[in-house]
Amino acid sequence: MLRWSITFIIIAIIAAVLGFGGIAGAATGIAKILFFVFIVLFILSLLKSLVKR
């Protein structure tokens, strides 16, 4: 999940440099969503492992 987020950020940066504002904005939005989903899943997995012990 984090790898996809980084990929979309790189796509957004390249698109912004080349002047494709719409694509850059969409890629940034997707990267933000994927990053926050990654953070939530990471925290849930940490909590699950702590409760298991």
HELIX and SHEET records of a PDB file:
HELIX    1   1 LEU A    2  LEU A   18  1                                  17    
HELIX    2   2 GLY A   21  LYS A   52  1                                  32    
END                                                                             
